[in-house]
Amino acid sequence: MSIDAGARSYLVSNPGVAALVAPGSVVCGGELPEEASYPAIVILSEDYPEPTMNGPPTIMRTILRISVLAADSETENGLAIVKAAASAVVKALHYFRGEWDGVPVKGAFLEQQEDIVPDEETGIVGVGLDFTVWHRPVP
């Protein structure tokens, strides 16, 4: 399993996140499907293997770029929902150490959090979260 799929599985099963975001609205590596409900979470990943002189890397550094999105930027409710969902994601992932669907995670750390400017056409508002995740390579 890939680290982003493992993170998705972990977030979907986390009670704090699941209380705010439907499982079908948490996706990896792409755009939300048309039928997705909001709030929604989109997970993108960038892998950085740590080089070693002794063969294949034994640890990987992955940047997870997580966008937490809500559909209503016109009211305080839309912003409150996206902030609550982003907070639940941070609470679930920041300082996590353990396993995500068979992927041994040595540590996950929030590196950056920023508001996503509302889209003028769709009204979608969001919060961007960047996590550094140290983990064992997945065969």
Helices and strands as residue ranges (DSSP letters): H 3-13, H 15-18, G 23-25, E 26-28, E 40-49, E 60-70, H 76-93, E 98-100, E 103-116, E 125-135
